[in-house]
Amino acid sequence: MNVFSFIIGVVMVGLAIFAIEAQKLLTSVIMLSAMGLLSVILFVIMKAPDVAITEASVGAGLTTAIFLLSLRKLKRADVE
């Protein structure tokens, strides 16, 4: 399991760097959401299901929804 955790950690770092360097905001939001979902997997591996459920609902779900709604509002403001 340590190797699997290490691989997930490396992928998370890669996603974070990609989210920072992405040219489009939507790509950054998607990468941050994927990073949150991978952290849920790590929490399950570490036997912390309560933290995993909270991260899945708030970190990956609600935060992503707020970011996407904000992006939609920004695009409407750019048109006007």
Secondary structure, DSSP 8 states (H G I E B T S, - for coil): -HHHHHHHHHHHHHHHHHHHH-SSHHHHHHHHHHHHHHHHHHHHHTT-HHHHHHIIIIIIIIHHHHHHHHHHHHHHHHH-
